[in-house]
């Protein structure tokens, strides 16, 4: 099966979104700002500006990014409240 450029962009954006969601909860010394948020921003930019067609219609990537962002901010808030 031949992969198109759009398939590769979607895959990279998906993997970066997963990394952002998993690493976004690491708020020790603000580490999430350096190890997660740049990847989340890159994933969003790839999804928003470079994907076309059926991959763009999929709401999986923005859903993962949104949930990861909410989780990251929740962990930060809990850390600030109970520290």
C-alpha positions in Angstrom: 0.0 0.0 0.0 1.4 3.4 -1.0 1.4 6.0 1.7 0.8 9.6 0.7 2.3 12.7 2.2 -1.0 13.3 4.0 -0.8 9.9 5.6 2.6 10.7 7.0 1.6 14.1 8.3 -1.4 12.6 10.0 0.7 9.9 11.6 3.3 12.3 12.9 0.6 14.7 14.2 -1.1 11.8 16.0 2.1 10.6 17.6 3.0 14.1 18.7 -0.4 14.5 20.2 0.0 11.3 22.1 3.4 12.4 23.4 1.9 15.7 24.5 -1.0 14.0 26.3 1.4 11.6 28.2 4.2 14.0 29.0 2.0 17.0 29.7 1.4 15.8 33.3 5.1 16.1 34.2 5.2 19.5 36.0 8.3 18.9 38.1 10.2 22.2 37.7 7.9 23.2 34.8 9.2 20.3 32.7 6.0 20.1 30.7 6.7 23.4 29.2 9.8 22.0 27.6 9.1 18.3 27.0 5.4 18.3 26.1 4.0 21.7 25.0 6.3 22.2 22.0 5.2 18.8 20.7 1.5 19.7 21.3 1.9 22.9 19.4 3.7 21.2 16.5 1.0 18.5 16.4 -1.7 21.2 16.3 0.0 23.2 13.5 0.5 20.0 11.4 -3.2 19.1 11.8 -4.5 22.6 11.3 -2.4 23.8 8.4 -1.0 20.9 6.6 -3.6 18.1 6.6 -6.2 17.9 3.9 -9.0 15.6 3.0 -10.3 12.7 5.2 -7.5 13.1 7.8 -8.6 16.7 8.4 -12.2 15.6 9.0 -11.0 13.2 11.7 -11.5 14.7 15.2 -9.1 12.3 16.9 -6.0 14.5 16.9 -7.7 17.7 18.3 -9.6 15.5 20.8 -6.3 14.0 22.1 -4.7 17.5 22.2 -7.7 19.0 24.1 -7.8 16.2 26.6 -4.1 16.3 27.1 -4.2 20.1 27.7 -7.1 19.8 30.2 -5.3 17.0 32.0 -2.0 18.9 32.1 -3.7 22.0 33.5 -5.6 19.9 36.1 -2.3 18.3 37.3 -0.7 21.8 37.5 -3.6 23.2 39.5 -3.6 20.2 41.9 0.1 20.6 42.3 -0.2 24.3 43.2 -3.1 23.7 45.5 -1.6 20.9 47.5 2.0 21.8 47.5 
